[in-house]
Amino acid sequence: MPKLKNRPPKLCKDKAYAIVYCSGTRLPMGKWGSKEVEKNYRLFLTEWAKSNGTVHLPGKTVFIEDVLLGYLDWAKENRKGPHYGDAKTVAAAVLKLYEGTPVEEFGTKHSSMSRRN
């Protein structure tokens, strides 16, 4: 049977987070299994259906952990040996301090606080 061309992108699990790949873009939906994921995925499907397969989710909050996951995906391919281990160590330290912080709220105020500690 032929593959459907208008099938919506499915929700995938990436470690502890739910993501959707749409038109080559990785869209984080939240922590896997949370109500936030259900809500964001329904919103995504609605927007996807309206826009014929291209989606921009206005007002979608991006958290520090989303940025760190993207960075670690990049680092795994581009930083070999101990450099990738260093990237994981730094990401874990940043995550411990700032998990749940929206990217919009993260800035020089946060980085200057961490330098004092």
DOTI-424822 format. One record per residue (C-alpha): residue in one letter; residue number from 1; x, y, z. Coordinates in steps of 0.25 Angstrom, whole numbers. Example, Ala and Ser with C-alpha at 12.3 -4.5 7.8 and 13.67 -1.06 7.14 Angstrom:
BEGIN
ATOM / A / 1 / 49 / -18 / 31
ATOM / S / 2 / 55 / -4 / 29
END
This chain:
BEGIN
ATOM / M / 1 / 0 / 0 / 0
ATOM / P / 2 / 6 / 14 / -3
ATOM / K / 3 / 10 / 23 / 8
ATOM / L / 4 / 1 / 35 / 10
ATOM / K / 5 / 7 / 48 / 6
ATOM / N / 6 / -2 / 56 / 15
ATOM / R / 7 / 1 / 49 / 28
ATOM / P / 8 / 4 / 58 / 40
ATOM / P / 9 / 18 / 57 / 46
ATOM / K / 10 / 17 / 48 / 58
ATOM / L / 11 / 21 / 51 / 72
ATOM / C / 12 / 35 / 45 / 76
ATOM / K / 13 / 43 / 43 / 88
ATOM / D / 14 / 57 / 49 / 90
ATOM / K / 15 / 62 / 45 / 103
ATOM / A / 16 / 52 / 51 / 113
ATOM / Y / 17 / 46 / 61 / 103
ATOM / A / 18 / 35 / 60 / 93
ATOM / I / 19 / 39 / 65 / 79
ATOM / V / 20 / 33 / 66 / 65
ATOM / Y / 21 / 41 / 68 / 52
ATOM / C / 22 / 34 / 76 / 42
ATOM / S / 23 / 40 / 81 / 29
ATOM / G / 24 / 54 / 77 / 34
ATOM / T / 25 / 52 / 86 / 47
ATOM / R / 26 / 52 / 80 / 61
ATOM / L / 27 / 41 / 85 / 69
ATOM / P / 28 / 41 / 82 / 84
ATOM / M / 29 / 28 / 80 / 90
ATOM / G / 30 / 32 / 78 / 105
ATOM / K / 31 / 35 / 67 / 115
ATOM / W / 32 / 30 / 53 / 110
ATOM / G / 33 / 17 / 49 / 116
ATOM / S / 34 / 13 / 63 / 121
ATOM / K / 35 / 0 / 70 / 119
ATOM / E / 36 / 8 / 81 / 112
ATOM / V / 37 / 12 / 71 / 101
ATOM / E / 38 / -2 / 67 / 99
ATOM / K / 39 / -6 / 82 / 98
ATOM / N / 40 / 5 / 86 / 89
ATOM / Y / 41 / 4 / 74 / 80
ATOM / R / 42 / -11 / 77 / 78
ATOM / L / 43 / -8 / 91 / 75
ATOM / F / 44 / 3 / 87 / 65
ATOM / L / 45 / -6 / 77 / 58
ATOM / T / 46 / -17 / 88 / 56
ATOM / E / 47 / -6 / 98 / 51
ATOM / W / 48 / -1 / 87 / 42
ATOM / A / 49 / -14 / 84 / 36
ATOM / K / 50 / -17 / 99 / 33
ATOM / S / 51 / -4 / 102 / 27
ATOM / N / 52 / -2 / 90 / 17
ATOM / G / 53 / 10 / 84 / 25
ATOM / T / 54 / 18 / 96 / 29
ATOM / V / 55 / 16 / 101 / 43
ATOM / H / 56 / 21 / 113 / 52
ATOM / L / 57 / 16 / 112 / 66
ATOM / P / 58 / 15 / 127 / 71
ATOM / G / 59 / 16 / 128 / 86
ATOM / K / 60 / 23 / 114 / 88
ATOM / T / 61 / 32 / 115 / 100
ATOM / V / 62 / 46 / 110 / 98
ATOM / F / 63 / 54 / 106 / 110
ATOM / I / 64 / 69 / 104 / 113
ATOM / E / 65 / 68 / 89 / 113
ATOM / D / 66 / 62 / 90 / 98
ATOM / V / 67 / 75 / 98 / 94
ATOM / L / 68 / 84 / 89 / 102
ATOM / L / 69 / 78 / 76 / 95
ATOM / G / 70 / 80 / 83 / 81
ATOM / Y / 71 / 94 / 87 / 85
ATOM / L / 72 / 98 / 72 / 90
ATOM / D / 73 / 92 / 67 / 77
ATOM / W / 74 / 101 / 76 / 69
ATOM / A / 75 / 113 / 73 / 79
ATOM / K / 76 / 111 / 58 / 77
ATOM / E / 77 / 114 / 59 / 62
ATOM / N / 78 / 124 / 70 / 63
ATOM / R / 79 / 132 / 69 / 76
ATOM / K / 80 / 140 / 56 / 77
ATOM / G / 81 / 146 / 49 / 88
ATOM / P / 82 / 148 / 56 / 101
ATOM / H / 83 / 142 / 69 / 95
ATOM / Y / 84 / 128 / 63 / 95
ATOM / G / 85 / 130 / 58 / 109
ATOM / D / 86 / 133 / 73 / 113
ATOM / A / 87 / 121 / 78 / 106
ATOM / K / 88 / 112 / 68 / 113
ATOM / T / 89 / 118 / 72 / 127
ATOM / V / 90 / 116 / 87 / 124
ATOM / A / 91 / 102 / 84 / 119
ATOM / A / 92 / 99 / 76 / 131
ATOM / A / 93 / 104 / 87 / 140
ATOM / V / 94 / 95 / 98 / 133
ATOM / L / 95 / 83 / 89 / 133
ATOM / K / 96 / 85 / 87 / 148
ATOM / L / 97 / 84 / 102 / 150
ATOM / Y / 98 / 75 / 107 / 140
ATOM / E / 99 / 65 / 95 / 136
ATOM / G / 100 / 51 / 101 / 134
ATOM / T / 101 / 56 / 115 / 130
ATOM / P / 102 / 51 / 120 / 117
ATOM / V / 103 / 61 / 125 / 108
ATOM / E / 104 / 55 / 139 / 107
ATOM / E / 105 / 58 / 140 / 122
ATOM / F / 106 / 72 / 135 / 121
ATOM / G / 107 / 83 / 145 / 119
ATOM / T / 108 / 95 / 153 / 125
ATOM / K / 109 / 88 / 154 / 138
ATOM / H / 110 / 89 / 138 / 139
ATOM / S / 111 / 103 / 137 / 134
ATOM / S / 112 / 108 / 148 / 144
ATOM / M / 113 / 101 / 140 / 155
ATOM / S / 114 / 108 / 127 / 152
ATOM / R / 115 / 122 / 133 / 151
ATOM / R / 116 / 121 / 138 / 165
ATOM / N / 117 / 118 / 124 / 170
END
